[in-house]
């Protein structure tokens, strides 16, 4: 039988409205928590019972859209994917994801991540662009080739890894774990031939080699992606390329 | 390949340091363990005049210390630059910081190399 009893847990919530507040502040609300409630449920309760002006971003409520990433008791998590009682039975502190500007309350501005993600060209690049017009053919890929990049393709761009990254906190120009892991996602894809196009982007100052392998990105990823591993594997590819030992077997076009 | 090349040579310099520093430590500080290996007169201390001038008589010793100096300077200064570039100050002054570190590195390398070459020349004159 599930526990249906309620307990009152204080939620300390970061508040900031740039139109009215000179500086951010925190406010504490008491939330009636029942087993099974997520942090997102708690925020909804605050909005309906205490303060309708509280703002945060959410959409799917099931850990798919990546909208509700926030700092919950000091760790970047998805609010919809995090049960309150799993985090604490005493107190909950909620703040927007660090390493991003704050639009309002718990809403971070993720645009810098999306810009960097686009910068690494997160799509399959082929040397022969005319291939995309040949719709009667397809690229074959073995299960082993799929496995090489599959886990990295689960990224939902929630920004949790970027928020947890210590290098992001000190180097504003750093590309960050999300774009770097996606660069490897395509490098590991047997259909992709875009290494030469991505190389100068990864190799610039504050690029790939600025990662210190803190690995907190992999710890916080709600989808089980391992960006730290992807970054190290991408570093290996770059070094192998430097010394002329990089080899990649690419899939060719086959009749569908 | 800017960052990749820098990282690669940083690691390569680190590995070179393990070998060069290891050799230096073995000759200069572990003589009682090795029985004075690398010293002309094992009965004397590595820093005694005879051993110092005998070592300096070989141009290979100058090359050894120039390589040691280059590896140590590159490894140390590249690492310092990497740390400083992650600070706000470093991020704002990236080019200036790099230029200062390159100038300091080359300056120290030339100074140290000249000292190593002078040492060999002096030792050769003494030994002759």
Interface residues (C-beta under 8 A of the other chain):
Chain A: X167 X170 X171 X172 X173 X199 X202 X203 X204 X205 X206 X207 X208 X209 X210 X235 X238 X239 X241 X242 X243
Chain B: X1 X2 X3 X4 X5 X6 X7 X8 X82 X85 X86 X87 X91 X94
